[in-house]
Amino acid sequence: MRWTGALTFETTLQKSALVLDSRGVDGPSPVDALAAALAGCMSVDVTDILLKGRHPLAGLKSHLVAERAESDPHRFVRVSLHFIVSGPVQGDAIDRAIALSRDKYCSVWHSMRQDIEFAVTWEVQEIAAIRNPQ
């Protein structure tokens, strides 16, 4: 990490660079980066598991909302992660992919305190049929 002014830092990672900004202006705040890392880790896992299982996944979106403690260190106390799955993927396959990510594969989740309330929900979004006028 290299301090660049105010409470902003930049770092070079193995293959990319990142700016962290306590204000969340020039880059994400460290806590926002942690939230994005958790959503990203589970999104990657769920997508990978569904694709490896040859499920008809057409798209995946995730939305994370976190509640932080009122007093220092203002850590996450409650996290909700919601997946929107596009394509005719069976619910049991989605449940299995989420469980595998949460219980086994997501290194970000397993690096966090396990007393955080963590709810994961999902929905399947229908894909509008594309019509090809001839």
Buried (B, 14 or more C-beta within 10 A) or exposed (E): EEEEEEEBBBEEEEEEEEBBBBEEEBBBBBBBBBBBBBBBBBBBBBBBBBEEEEBEBEEBEBEBEBEBEEEEEEBBBEBBBBBBBBBEBEEEBBEBBBEBBBEEBBEBBEEBEEEBEBEBEBEBEEEEEEEEEE
